[in-house]
Amino acid sequence: MTAFDDLLAANEEFARTFQDSDLTGTAARGLAVVTCMDSRIDPLGLLGLAPGDAKILRNAGARVTDDVLRTLVLAVYLLGVRRVLVMPHTDCGMSKVTDDDVHALAAQGGVDTRSLEFHTVPDQDAALRHDLLRIRTTPFLPADMAVGGAIYEVHTGKLMPVEL
């Protein structure tokens, strides 16, 4: 037995009925969604999307980091993305700690993480507005690209739009 046997068995079942072999790498609905890695979020389901409709970028806190910007540039110029939704969520673990807290927790385990920036979110609304502005003002993406933000309410399934 390995730590991944359950996943490999589930994949065998998935592959038996797999029907998406005709999908391309292009975002069929021209959408990229930046959201959190939280397992309570089903980005396709909550937005009424299907596999192949959108590029889903996930990280802790749904932050627009340098790597997210790099990925958005690729998504726009190579994969058909014409609009971006940044979608953090309520009850996010990244809003309950600071970078210093995370460094201290890692240090308790004997690991020095001080060279990492965790992009914790002390003010979720301000962080989202900052990240939207970052996408809208980067010189690497089209100036007229549609960029939107919404906070996903994990206890109701509702989106709460946020304007810049």
Disulfide bonds with the S-S distance in Angstrom:
none
